Amino acid sequence: MQNRQSHTSRELSRRDAKSRAGFSLIEVLVAITIMAGVVLTMAMNTTTSSRNVTSSGNRSRAQAMVDQQVSRARSWPTYSTLGELSQTKYNPSASGLTTATTITVDSTSNRSITTVAVTVTGSTTRVLATPIKRAISIAAP
């Protein structure tokens, strides 16, 4: 009789073990939901980082274009022809960035001071959110 009880309890424990093997559907769904959340968060962070790197690169290129135009103004050979710097042949555009140079001559008070203002803008706010501006004043020799 004891042998029979032992045999029956073994069968019950085997059935319990079989019913407990693996994960339930709810456990699997919860795990998939958590993993999907983690993957989506990582994808959003990667996208944001990529956008920031692109924006930073565009700002760096725009700043370099402004510095290049200001260097041209500083090294311009003839003060009286400095107005030619604002012509379009000296205003290159690169990858959605456009340079505009404005020359203003102030000859009041018997002084001649020329202000060179350089602005680089983006074709859209995605290229360059805010324009890069720089102005210098050059006095007549």
Phi and psi in radians as a Rosetta constraint file:
Dihedral C 1 N 2 CA 2 C 2 CIRCULARHARMONIC -1.123 0.35
Dihedral N 2 CA 2 C 2 N 3 CIRCULARHARMONIC -0.647 0.35
Dihedral C 2 N 3 CA 3 C 3 CIRCULARHARMONIC -1.096 0.35
Dihedral N 3 CA 3 C 3 N 4 CIRCULARHARMONIC -0.677 0.35
Dihedral C 3 N 4 CA 4 C 4 CIRCULARHARMONIC -1.194 0.35
Dihedral N 4 CA 4 C 4 N 5 CIRCULARHARMONIC -0.689 0.35
Dihedral C 4 N 5 CA 5 C 5 CIRCULARHARMONIC -1.138 0.35
Dihedral N 5 CA 5 C 5 N 6 CIRCULARHARMONIC -0.703 0.35
Dihedral C 5 N 6 CA 6 C 6 CIRCULARHARMONIC -1.110 0.35
Dihedral N 6 CA 6 C 6 N 7 CIRCULARHARMONIC -0.736 0.35
Dihedral C 6 N 7 CA 7 C 7 CIRCULARHARMONIC -1.125 0.35
Dihedral N 7 CA 7 C 7 N 8 CIRCULARHARMONIC -0.725 0.35
Dihedral C 7 N 8 CA 8 C 8 CIRCULARHARMONIC -1.182 0.35
Dihedral N 8 CA 8 C 8 N 9 CIRCULARHARMONIC -0.716 0.35
Dihedral C 8 N 9 CA 9 C 9 CIRCULARHARMONIC -1.174 0.35
Dihedral N 9 CA 9 C 9 N 10 CIRCULARHARMONIC -0.571 0.35
Dihedral C 9 N 10 CA 10 C 10 CIRCULARHARMONIC -1.144 0.35
Dihedral N 10 CA 10 C 10 N 11 CIRCULARHARMONIC -0.723 0.35
Dihedral C 10 N 11 CA 11 C 11 CIRCULARHARMONIC -1.102 0.35
Dihedral N 11 CA 11 C 11 N 12 CIRCULARHARMONIC -0.715 0.35
Dihedral C 11 N 12 CA 12 C 12 CIRCULARHARMONIC -1.128 0.35
Dihedral N 12 CA 12 C 12 N 13 CIRCULARHARMONIC -0.730 0.35
Dihedral C 12 N 13 CA 13 C 13 CIRCULARHARMONIC -1.173 0.35
Dihedral N 13 CA 13 C 13 N 14 CIRCULARHARMONIC -0.573 0.35
Dihedral C 13 N 14 CA 14 C 14 CIRCULARHARMONIC -1.172 0.35
Dihedral N 14 CA 14 C 14 N 15 CIRCULARHARMONIC -0.740 0.35
Dihedral C 14 N 15 CA 15 C 15 CIRCULARHARMONIC -1.125 0.35
Dihedral N 15 CA 15 C 15 N 16 CIRCULARHARMONIC -0.716 0.35
Dihedral C 15 N 16 CA 16 C 16 CIRCULARHARMONIC -1.110 0.35
Dihedral N 16 CA 16 C 16 N 17 CIRCULARHARMONIC -0.700 0.35
Dihedral C 16 N 17 CA 17 C 17 CIRCULARHARMONIC -1.142 0.35
Dihedral N 17 CA 17 C 17 N 18 CIRCULARHARMONIC -0.708 0.35
Dihedral C 17 N 18 CA 18 C 18 CIRCULARHARMONIC -1.152 0.35
Dihedral N 18 CA 18 C 18 N 19 CIRCULARHARMONIC -0.687 0.35
Dihedral C 18 N 19 CA 19 C 19 CIRCULARHARMONIC -1.271 0.35
Dihedral N 19 CA 19 C 19 N 20 CIRCULARHARMONIC -0.400 0.35
Dihedral C 19 N 20 CA 20 C 20 CIRCULARHARMONIC -1.615 0.35
Dihedral N 20 CA 20 C 20 N 21 CIRCULARHARMONIC -0.128 0.35
Dihedral C 20 N 21 CA 21 C 21 CIRCULARHARMONIC -1.225 0.35
Dihedral N 21 CA 21 C 21 N 22 CIRCULARHARMONIC 2.359 0.35
Dihedral C 21 N 22 CA 22 C 22 CIRCULARHARMONIC 1.461 0.35
Dihedral N 22 CA 22 C 22 N 23 CIRCULARHARMONIC -2.952 0.35
Dihedral C 22 N 23 CA 23 C 23 CIRCULARHARMONIC -1.940 0.35
Dihedral N 23 CA 23 C 23 N 24 CIRCULARHARMONIC 2.695 0.35
Dihedral C 23 N 24 CA 24 C 24 CIRCULARHARMONIC -1.409 0.35
Dihedral N 24 CA 24 C 24 N 25 CIRCULARHARMONIC 2.866 0.35
Dihedral C 24 N 25 CA 25 C 25 CIRCULARHARMONIC -1.071 0.35
Dihedral N 25 CA 25 C 25 N 26 CIRCULARHARMONIC -0.688 0.35
Dihedral C 25 N 26 CA 26 C 26 CIRCULARHARMONIC -1.130 0.35
Dihedral N 26 CA 26 C 26 N 27 CIRCULARHARMONIC -0.721 0.35
Dihedral C 26 N 27 CA 27 C 27 CIRCULARHARMONIC -1.091 0.35
Dihedral N 27 CA 27 C 27 N 28 CIRCULARHARMONIC -0.716 0.35
Dihedral C 27 N 28 CA 28 C 28 CIRCULARHARMONIC -1.144 0.35
Dihedral N 28 CA 28 C 28 N 29 CIRCULARHARMONIC -0.755 0.35
Dihedral C 28 N 29 CA 29 C 29 CIRCULARHARMONIC -1.120 0.35
Dihedral N 29 CA 29 C 29 N 30 CIRCULARHARMONIC -0.701 0.35
Dihedral C 29 N 30 CA 30 C 30 CIRCULARHARMONIC -1.114 0.35
Dihedral N 30 CA 30 C 30 N 31 CIRCULARHARMONIC -0.760 0.35
Dihedral C 30 N 31 CA 31 C 31 CIRCULARHARMONIC -1.102 0.35
Dihedral N 31 CA 31 C 31 N 32 CIRCULARHARMONIC -0.730 0.35
Dihedral C 31 N 32 CA 32 C 32 CIRCULARHARMONIC -1.146 0.35
Dihedral N 32 CA 32 C 32 N 33 CIRCULARHARMONIC -0.705 0.35
Dihedral C 32 N 33 CA 33 C 33 CIRCULARHARMONIC -1.102 0.35
Dihedral N 33 CA 33 C 33 N 34 CIRCULARHARMONIC -0.760 0.35
Dihedral C 33 N 34 CA 34 C 34 CIRCULARHARMONIC -1.115 0.35
Dihedral N 34 CA 34 C 34 N 35 CIRCULARHARMONIC -0.776 0.35
Dihedral C 34 N 35 CA 35 C 35 CIRCULARHARMONIC -1.129 0.35
Dihedral N 35 CA 35 C 35 N 36 CIRCULARHARMONIC -0.681 0.35
Dihedral C 35 N 36 CA 36 C 36 CIRCULARHARMONIC -1.096 0.35
Dihedral N 36 CA 36 C 36 N 37 CIRCULARHARMONIC -0.706 0.35
Dihedral C 36 N 37 CA 37 C 37 CIRCULARHARMONIC -1.088 0.35
Dihedral N 37 CA 37 C 37 N 38 CIRCULARHARMONIC -0.741 0.35
Dihedral C 37 N 38 CA 38 C 38 CIRCULARHARMONIC -1.129 0.35
Dihedral N 38 CA 38 C 38 N 39 CIRCULARHARMONIC -0.780 0.35
Dihedral C 38 N 39 CA 39 C 39 CIRCULARHARMONIC -1.131 0.35
Dihedral N 39 CA 39 C 39 N 40 CIRCULARHARMONIC -0.736 0.35
Dihedral C 39 N 40 CA 40 C 40 CIRCULARHARMONIC -1.130 0.35
Dihedral N 40 CA 40 C 40 N 41 CIRCULARHARMONIC -0.690 0.35
Dihedral C 40 N 41 CA 41 C 41 CIRCULARHARMONIC -1.097 0.35
Dihedral N 41 CA 41 C 41 N 42 CIRCULARHARMONIC -0.749 0.35
Dihedral C 41 N 42 CA 42 C 42 CIRCULARHARMONIC -1.124 0.35
Dihedral N 42 CA 42 C 42 N 43 CIRCULARHARMONIC -0.686 0.35
Dihedral C 42 N 43 CA 43 C 43 CIRCULARHARMONIC -1.143 0.35
Dihedral N 43 CA 43 C 43 N 44 CIRCULARHARMONIC -0.715 0.35
Dihedral C 43 N 44 CA 44 C 44 CIRCULARHARMONIC -1.127 0.35
Dihedral N 44 CA 44 C 44 N 45 CIRCULARHARMONIC -0.727 0.35
Dihedral C 44 N 45 CA 45 C 45 CIRCULARHARMONIC -1.115 0.35
Dihedral N 45 CA 45 C 45 N 46 CIRCULARHARMONIC -0.691 0.35
Dihedral C 45 N 46 CA 46 C 46 CIRCULARHARMONIC -1.137 0.35
Dihedral N 46 CA 46 C 46 N 47 CIRCULARHARMONIC -0.745 0.35
Dihedral C 46 N 47 CA 47 C 47 CIRCULARHARMONIC -1.102 0.35
Dihedral N 47 CA 47 C 47 N 48 CIRCULARHARMONIC -0.769 0.35
Dihedral C 47 N 48 CA 48 C 48 CIRCULARHARMONIC -1.102 0.35
Dihedral N 48 CA 48 C 48 N 49 CIRCULARHARMONIC -0.765 0.35
Dihedral C 48 N 49 CA 49 C 49 CIRCULARHARMONIC -1.092 0.35
Dihedral N 49 CA 49 C 49 N 50 CIRCULARHARMONIC -0.743 0.35
Dihedral C 49 N 50 CA 50 C 50 CIRCULARHARMONIC -1.088 0.35
Dihedral N 50 CA 50 C 50 N 51 CIRCULARHARMONIC -0.748 0.35
Dihedral C 50 N 51 CA 51 C 51 CIRCULARHARMONIC -1.101 0.35
Dihedral N 51 CA 51 C 51 N 52 CIRCULARHARMONIC -0.712 0.35
Dihedral C 51 N 52 CA 52 C 52 CIRCULARHARMONIC -1.146 0.35
Dihedral N 52 CA 52 C 52 N 53 CIRCULARHARMONIC -0.685 0.35
Dihedral C 52 N 53 CA 53 C 53 CIRCULARHARMONIC -1.131 0.35
Dihedral N 53 CA 53 C 53 N 54 CIRCULARHARMONIC -0.763 0.35
Dihedral C 53 N 54 CA 54 C 54 CIRCULARHARMONIC -1.096 0.35
Dihedral N 54 CA 54 C 54 N 55 CIRCULARHARMONIC -0.781 0.35
Dihedral C 54 N 55 CA 55 C 55 CIRCULARHARMONIC -1.084 0.35
Dihedral N 55 CA 55 C 55 N 56 CIRCULARHARMONIC -0.738 0.35
Dihedral C 55 N 56 CA 56 C 56 CIRCULARHARMONIC -1.119 0.35
Dihedral N 56 CA 56 C 56 N 57 CIRCULARHARMONIC -0.707 0.35
Dihedral C 56 N 57 CA 57 C 57 CIRCULARHARMONIC -1.102 0.35
Dihedral N 57 CA 57 C 57 N 58 CIRCULARHARMONIC -0.738 0.35
Dihedral C 57 N 58 CA 58 C 58 CIRCULARHARMONIC -1.126 0.35
Dihedral N 58 CA 58 C 58 N 59 CIRCULARHARMONIC -0.721 0.35
Dihedral C 58 N 59 CA 59 C 59 CIRCULARHARMONIC -1.117 0.35
Dihedral N 59 CA 59 C 59 N 60 CIRCULARHARMONIC -0.677 0.35
Dihedral C 59 N 60 CA 60 C 60 CIRCULARHARMONIC -1.134 0.35
Dihedral N 60 CA 60 C 60 N 61 CIRCULARHARMONIC -0.752 0.35
Dihedral C 60 N 61 CA 61 C 61 CIRCULARHARMONIC -1.127 0.35
Dihedral N 61 CA 61 C 61 N 62 CIRCULARHARMONIC -0.708 0.35
Dihedral C 61 N 62 CA 62 C 62 CIRCULARHARMONIC -1.115 0.35
Dihedral N 62 CA 62 C 62 N 63 CIRCULARHARMONIC -0.739 0.35
Dihedral C 62 N 63 CA 63 C 63 CIRCULARHARMONIC -1.108 0.35
Dihedral N 63 CA 63 C 63 N 64 CIRCULARHARMONIC -0.689 0.35
Dihedral C 63 N 64 CA 64 C 64 CIRCULARHARMONIC -1.122 0.35
Dihedral N 64 CA 64 C 64 N 65 CIRCULARHARMONIC -0.665 0.35
Dihedral C 64 N 65 CA 65 C 65 CIRCULARHARMONIC -1.149 0.35
Dihedral N 65 CA 65 C 65 N 66 CIRCULARHARMONIC -0.704 0.35
Dihedral C 65 N 66 CA 66 C 66 CIRCULARHARMONIC -1.111 0.35
Dihedral N 66 CA 66 C 66 N 67 CIRCULARHARMONIC -0.815 0.35
Dihedral C 66 N 67 CA 67 C 67 CIRCULARHARMONIC -1.082 0.35
Dihedral N 67 CA 67 C 67 N 68 CIRCULARHARMONIC -0.656 0.35
Dihedral C 67 N 68 CA 68 C 68 CIRCULARHARMONIC -1.118 0.35
Dihedral N 68 CA 68 C 68 N 69 CIRCULARHARMONIC -0.758 0.35
Dihedral C 68 N 69 CA 69 C 69 CIRCULARHARMONIC -1.208 0.35
Dihedral N 69 CA 69 C 69 N 70 CIRCULARHARMONIC -0.649 0.35
Dihedral C 69 N 70 CA 70 C 70 CIRCULARHARMONIC -1.152 0.35
Dihedral N 70 CA 70 C 70 N 71 CIRCULARHARMONIC -0.682 0.35
Dihedral C 70 N 71 CA 71 C 71 CIRCULARHARMONIC -1.103 0.35
Dihedral N 71 CA 71 C 71 N 72 CIRCULARHARMONIC -0.670 0.35
Dihedral C 71 N 72 CA 72 C 72 CIRCULARHARMONIC -1.058 0.35
Dihedral N 72 CA 72 C 72 N 73 CIRCULARHARMONIC -0.756 0.35
Dihedral C 72 N 73 CA 73 C 73 CIRCULARHARMONIC -1.116 0.35
Dihedral N 73 CA 73 C 73 N 74 CIRCULARHARMONIC -0.733 0.35
Dihedral C 73 N 74 CA 74 C 74 CIRCULARHARMONIC -1.165 0.35
Dihedral N 74 CA 74 C 74 N 75 CIRCULARHARMONIC -0.545 0.35
Dihedral C 74 N 75 CA 75 C 75 CIRCULARHARMONIC -1.773 0.35
Dihedral N 75 CA 75 C 75 N 76 CIRCULARHARMONIC 0.234 0.35
Dihedral C 75 N 76 CA 76 C 76 CIRCULARHARMONIC -1.079 0.35
Dihedral N 76 CA 76 C 76 N 77 CIRCULARHARMONIC 2.291 0.35
Dihedral C 76 N 77 CA 77 C 77 CIRCULARHARMONIC -1.201 0.35
Dihedral N 77 CA 77 C 77 N 78 CIRCULARHARMONIC -0.613 0.35
Dihedral C 77 N 78 CA 78 C 78 CIRCULARHARMONIC -2.213 0.35
Dihedral N 78 CA 78 C 78 N 79 CIRCULARHARMONIC 2.100 0.35
Dihedral C 78 N 79 CA 79 C 79 CIRCULARHARMONIC -1.052 0.35
Dihedral N 79 CA 79 C 79 N 80 CIRCULARHARMONIC -0.695 0.35
Dihedral C 79 N 80 CA 80 C 80 CIRCULARHARMONIC -1.169 0.35
Dihedral N 80 CA 80 C 80 N 81 CIRCULARHARMONIC -0.337 0.35
Dihedral C 80 N 81 CA 81 C 81 CIRCULARHARMONIC -1.843 0.35
Dihedral N 81 CA 81 C 81 N 82 CIRCULARHARMONIC 0.265 0.35
Dihedral C 81 N 82 CA 82 C 82 CIRCULARHARMONIC -1.054 0.35
Dihedral N 82 CA 82 C 82 N 83 CIRCULARHARMONIC -0.441 0.35
Dihedral C 82 N 83 CA 83 C 83 CIRCULARHARMONIC -1.052 0.35
Dihedral N 83 CA 83 C 83 N 84 CIRCULARHARMONIC -0.419 0.35
Dihedral C 83 N 84 CA 84 C 84 CIRCULARHARMONIC -1.158 0.35
Dihedral N 84 CA 84 C 84 N 85 CIRCULARHARMONIC -0.317 0.35
Dihedral C 84 N 85 CA 85 C 85 CIRCULARHARMONIC -1.084 0.35
Dihedral N 85 CA 85 C 85 N 86 CIRCULARHARMONIC -0.450 0.35
Dihedral C 85 N 86 CA 86 C 86 CIRCULARHARMONIC -1.425 0.35
Dihedral N 86 CA 86 C 86 N 87 CIRCULARHARMONIC -0.061 0.35
Dihedral C 86 N 87 CA 87 C 87 CIRCULARHARMONIC -1.186 0.35
Dihedral N 87 CA 87 C 87 N 88 CIRCULARHARMONIC 2.670 0.35
Dihedral C 87 N 88 CA 88 C 88 CIRCULARHARMONIC -1.104 0.35
Dihedral N 88 CA 88 C 88 N 89 CIRCULARHARMONIC -0.437 0.35
Dihedral C 88 N 89 CA 89 C 89 CIRCULARHARMONIC -1.162 0.35
Dihedral N 89 CA 89 C 89 N 90 CIRCULARHARMONIC -0.276 0.35
Dihedral C 89 N 90 CA 90 C 90 CIRCULARHARMONIC -1.792 0.35
Dihedral N 90 CA 90 C 90 N 91 CIRCULARHARMONIC 0.090 0.35
Dihedral C 90 N 91 CA 91 C 91 CIRCULARHARMONIC -2.010 0.35
Dihedral N 91 CA 91 C 91 N 92 CIRCULARHARMONIC 1.382 0.35
Dihedral C 91 N 92 CA 92 C 92 CIRCULARHARMONIC -1.246 0.35
Dihedral N 92 CA 92 C 92 N 93 CIRCULARHARMONIC 2.709 0.35
Dihedral C 92 N 93 CA 93 C 93 CIRCULARHARMONIC -2.129 0.35
Dihedral N 93 CA 93 C 93 N 94 CIRCULARHARMONIC 2.535 0.35
Dihedral C 93 N 94 CA 94 C 94 CIRCULARHARMONIC -2.495 0.35
Dihedral N 94 CA 94 C 94 N 95 CIRCULARHARMONIC 2.140 0.35
Dihedral C 94 N 95 CA 95 C 95 CIRCULARHARMONIC 0.839 0.35
Dihedral N 95 CA 95 C 95 N 96 CIRCULARHARMONIC 0.929 0.35
Dihedral C 95 N 96 CA 96 C 96 CIRCULARHARMONIC 1.474 0.35
Dihedral N 96 CA 96 C 96 N 97 CIRCULARHARMONIC 0.060 0.35
Dihedral C 96 N 97 CA 97 C 97 CIRCULARHARMONIC -1.839 0.35
Dihedral N 97 CA 97 C 97 N 98 CIRCULARHARMONIC 2.365 0.35
Dihedral C 97 N 98 CA 98 C 98 CIRCULARHARMONIC -2.202 0.35
Dihedral N 98 CA 98 C 98 N 99 CIRCULARHARMONIC 2.334 0.35
Dihedral C 98 N 99 CA 99 C 99 CIRCULARHARMONIC -1.752 0.35
Dihedral N 99 CA 99 C 99 N 100 CIRCULARHARMONIC 2.350 0.35
Dihedral C 99 N 100 CA 100 C 100 CIRCULARHARMONIC -2.224 0.35
Dihedral N 100 CA 100 C 100 N 101 CIRCULARHARMONIC 2.260 0.35
Dihedral C 100 N 101 CA 101 C 101 CIRCULARHARMONIC -2.044 0.35
Dihedral N 101 CA 101 C 101 N 102 CIRCULARHARMONIC 2.240 0.35
Dihedral C 101 N 102 CA 102 C 102 CIRCULARHARMONIC -2.026 0.35
Dihedral N 102 CA 102 C 102 N 103 CIRCULARHARMONIC 2.257 0.35
Dihedral C 102 N 103 CA 103 C 103 CIRCULARHARMONIC -1.928 0.35
Dihedral N 103 CA 103 C 103 N 104 CIRCULARHARMONIC 2.174 0.35
Dihedral C 103 N 104 CA 104 C 104 CIRCULARHARMONIC -2.190 0.35
Dihedral N 104 CA 104 C 104 N 105 CIRCULARHARMONIC 2.189 0.35
Dihedral C 104 N 105 CA 105 C 105 CIRCULARHARMONIC -1.827 0.35
Dihedral N 105 CA 105 C 105 N 106 CIRCULARHARMONIC 2.208 0.35
Dihedral C 105 N 106 CA 106 C 106 CIRCULARHARMONIC -1.975 0.35
Dihedral N 106 CA 106 C 106 N 107 CIRCULARHARMONIC 1.894 0.35
Dihedral C 106 N 107 CA 107 C 107 CIRCULARHARMONIC -1.960 0.35
Dihedral N 107 CA 107 C 107 N 108 CIRCULARHARMONIC 0.501 0.35
Dihedral C 107 N 108 CA 108 C 108 CIRCULARHARMONIC -1.379 0.35
Dihedral N 108 CA 108 C 108 N 109 CIRCULARHARMONIC 2.830 0.35
Dihedral C 108 N 109 CA 109 C 109 CIRCULARHARMONIC 0.994 0.35
Dihedral N 109 CA 109 C 109 N 110 CIRCULARHARMONIC 0.616 0.35
Dihedral C 109 N 110 CA 110 C 110 CIRCULARHARMONIC 0.984 0.35
Dihedral N 110 CA 110 C 110 N 111 CIRCULARHARMONIC 0.437 0.35
Dihedral C 110 N 111 CA 111 C 111 CIRCULARHARMONIC -2.105 0.35
Dihedral N 111 CA 111 C 111 N 112 CIRCULARHARMONIC 2.627 0.35
Dihedral C 111 N 112 CA 112 C 112 CIRCULARHARMONIC -2.086 0.35
Dihedral N 112 CA 112 C 112 N 113 CIRCULARHARMONIC 1.881 0.35
Dihedral C 112 N 113 CA 113 C 113 CIRCULARHARMONIC -2.143 0.35
Dihedral N 113 CA 113 C 113 N 114 CIRCULARHARMONIC 2.219 0.35
Dihedral C 113 N 114 CA 114 C 114 CIRCULARHARMONIC -1.859 0.35
Dihedral N 114 CA 114 C 114 N 115 CIRCULARHARMONIC 2.256 0.35
Dihedral C 114 N 115 CA 115 C 115 CIRCULARHARMONIC -1.809 0.35
Dihedral N 115 CA 115 C 115 N 116 CIRCULARHARMONIC 2.215 0.35
Dihedral C 115 N 116 CA 116 C 116 CIRCULARHARMONIC -1.926 0.35
Dihedral N 116 CA 116 C 116 N 117 CIRCULARHARMONIC 2.038 0.35
Dihedral C 116 N 117 CA 117 C 117 CIRCULARHARMONIC -1.973 0.35
Dihedral N 117 CA 117 C 117 N 118 CIRCULARHARMONIC 2.211 0.35
Dihedral C 117 N 118 CA 118 C 118 CIRCULARHARMONIC -2.054 0.35
Dihedral N 118 CA 118 C 118 N 119 CIRCULARHARMONIC 2.287 0.35
Dihedral C 118 N 119 CA 119 C 119 CIRCULARHARMONIC -2.271 0.35
Dihedral N 119 CA 119 C 119 N 120 CIRCULARHARMONIC 2.293 0.35
Dihedral C 119 N 120 CA 120 C 120 CIRCULARHARMONIC -1.991 0.35
Dihedral N 120 CA 120 C 120 N 121 CIRCULARHARMONIC 2.179 0.35
Dihedral C 120 N 121 CA 121 C 121 CIRCULARHARMONIC -2.080 0.35
Dihedral N 121 CA 121 C 121 N 122 CIRCULARHARMONIC 2.775 0.35
Dihedral C 121 N 122 CA 122 C 122 CIRCULARHARMONIC -1.729 0.35
Dihedral N 122 CA 122 C 122 N 123 CIRCULARHARMONIC 2.659 0.35
Dihedral C 122 N 123 CA 123 C 123 CIRCULARHARMONIC -1.158 0.35
Dihedral N 123 CA 123 C 123 N 124 CIRCULARHARMONIC -0.488 0.35
Dihedral C 123 N 124 CA 124 C 124 CIRCULARHARMONIC -2.455 0.35
Dihedral N 124 CA 124 C 124 N 125 CIRCULARHARMONIC 2.921 0.35
Dihedral C 124 N 125 CA 125 C 125 CIRCULARHARMONIC -1.223 0.35
Dihedral N 125 CA 125 C 125 N 126 CIRCULARHARMONIC -0.323 0.35
Dihedral C 125 N 126 CA 126 C 126 CIRCULARHARMONIC -1.236 0.35
Dihedral N 126 CA 126 C 126 N 127 CIRCULARHARMONIC -0.572 0.35
Dihedral C 126 N 127 CA 127 C 127 CIRCULARHARMONIC -1.311 0.35
Dihedral N 127 CA 127 C 127 N 128 CIRCULARHARMONIC -0.866 0.35
Dihedral C 127 N 128 CA 128 C 128 CIRCULARHARMONIC -2.615 0.35
Dihedral N 128 CA 128 C 128 N 129 CIRCULARHARMONIC 1.935 0.35
Dihedral C 128 N 129 CA 129 C 129 CIRCULARHARMONIC -1.137 0.35
Dihedral N 129 CA 129 C 129 N 130 CIRCULARHARMONIC -0.799 0.35
Dihedral C 129 N 130 CA 130 C 130 CIRCULARHARMONIC -2.201 0.35
Dihedral N 130 CA 130 C 130 N 131 CIRCULARHARMONIC 2.452 0.35
Dihedral C 130 N 131 CA 131 C 131 CIRCULARHARMONIC -1.109 0.35
Dihedral N 131 CA 131 C 131 N 132 CIRCULARHARMONIC 2.636 0.35
Dihedral C 131 N 132 CA 132 C 132 CIRCULARHARMONIC -1.714 0.35
Dihedral N 132 CA 132 C 132 N 133 CIRCULARHARMONIC 2.186 0.35
Dihedral C 132 N 133 CA 133 C 133 CIRCULARHARMONIC -2.215 0.35
Dihedral N 133 CA 133 C 133 N 134 CIRCULARHARMONIC 2.547 0.35
Dihedral C 133 N 134 CA 134 C 134 CIRCULARHARMONIC -2.694 0.35
Dihedral N 134 CA 134 C 134 N 135 CIRCULARHARMONIC 2.441 0.35
Dihedral C 134 N 135 CA 135 C 135 CIRCULARHARMONIC -2.334 0.35
Dihedral N 135 CA 135 C 135 N 136 CIRCULARHARMONIC 2.489 0.35
Dihedral C 135 N 136 CA 136 C 136 CIRCULARHARMONIC -2.315 0.35
Dihedral N 136 CA 136 C 136 N 137 CIRCULARHARMONIC 2.735 0.35
Dihedral C 136 N 137 CA 137 C 137 CIRCULARHARMONIC -2.018 0.35
Dihedral N 137 CA 137 C 137 N 138 CIRCULARHARMONIC 2.375 0.35
Dihedral C 137 N 138 CA 138 C 138 CIRCULARHARMONIC -2.174 0.35
Dihedral N 138 CA 138 C 138 N 139 CIRCULARHARMONIC 2.174 0.35
Dihedral C 138 N 139 CA 139 C 139 CIRCULARHARMONIC -1.566 0.35
Dihedral N 139 CA 139 C 139 N 140 CIRCULARHARMONIC 2.623 0.35
Dihedral C 139 N 140 CA 140 C 140 CIRCULARHARMONIC -1.148 0.35
Dihedral N 140 CA 140 C 140 N 141 CIRCULARHARMONIC 2.496 0.35
